[in-house]
Each structure stands twice: as C-alpha cells, then as structure tokens.
Amino acid sequence: MNKIPVLFIFYLISCGASKNDLSTQHDRPDRFLMLLSKFDDKKFDTLQVYSPQDLEGEYKGVPLDSADAILFPLEIAKQHFAEPPGIFAIYKFPIDKNRTALIARTPSVYVQSSIKLFLLDRTKDTITSMIELAESWGDAGDYMEKKALLFKNQKQQLNALIWLLIGHDSSVDNLADTTIQECNSYFLLNLSGNKADTVSKNYKDLSTKFEHLLR
C-alpha cells in the first residue's frame, strides 16, 4: 500500500482548519445587532441637530443599558456606568456600505445634553470615531450653545456645518452691568472619511450661506 505523502496530509489538515475558521467567523453573532435595533433609521436631505431643552423632544432618545454602553468608546462608557443611563439612542443612517453613523445623546458637564455622532465600522467591528454635534449649557452668566446641520454635498459626501456660540451675561454678577459678550464660530466638516476633516472655518462665508438654517 502506498503511503500518503506527508505534505498532502498537511494540506488536508490546513484546508479543514481554514474552513472551520471561516465557518466560525460567518456564524459569529453580530455584537452590534441589539444596539442598532434601538436607533431609529433616518433618511434626510438636511438634518438639524440640537441639544434638547429639558431633555425632551426629537433628541430625547431611548435609554441604553450597560450591555449597549460597553460597545461605545471607553470615555463614554465610563460616563454611563458612573450614573446610568448615560447614553440614549436617537438615529442611525449609512455612510457607505461598511460604515454606519449613530447619533446619540450622551453625558456632558451637568446632564446628558451632548449630542454626538459615532462612526461604526462593520469591517473592524468597532466604533472608530465620534464628534460632538450639539450641546447647550449655562453657569453663572457663562453659556454655550452648539448646533449642527447635516447634509450631503454634490459628491454625496456627508458634511456637517457646526455653529458654536460662547457668551457671558455680566448682569449675573452685577445687576447694573447689562453687558453681554458673545463669540460666534462656524465650522464646515467632511464626515465621510475615517475621521472628521475640516473643510472651512470662514465665518463670513459660512454664516452668509447657512445662518438662517441654524438660528
């Protein structure tokens, strides 16, 4: 009886191992499946994103549990575990065939008033980046408001126009002083890449084009 060559046996074993590995990967449960089910699908031409007053309204969101929170970046997960629930699911929509954008309400300085966009990369099976789109707070005369407008440009790339207002009301410290100091900024970002890229910070140009949509 002829002996089967050692190399041929090794080849059979290797093939079997590869098939098993592929089968295991194919059958592996999607750890983001339950999380994604809690976000509403959103289709839009333009979407205004803002921090909700009294944590109510369109951006109130659905509270997530600890099994969901652990899938977020560590700094966000820690905030959730410090005082749960800290993360609230709002919207999801595709960036491309491999990546999904998640909009969620997350903890901020005092309450869960920060609206962030998280980028879920399905090929890497992880959330790869995040950016704050909206926020609002006030403290002893100081205040801040941030809003965003999401839209797609002519190349069908997801853009975000962000308006940031920082101010101080002097009357809080001195009733006779009614001075209010404010500083406005605009940022146009491209969100279609692996991270947010700044397209423009030209205040005059951006405010002329978009101010009426954000105020």
PyMOL commands that set and color helices and strands:
alter all, ss='L'
color gray80, all
select helices_A, chain A and resi 6-27+33-36+53-55+66-69+74-82+170-172+203-214
alter helices_A, ss='H'
color red, helices_A
select strands_A, chain A and resi 40-41+46-49+62-63+88-94+99-106+114-121+126-139+142-152+158-169+180-190+197-200
alter strands_A, ss='S'
color yellow, strands_A
deselect
rebuild
show_as cartoon
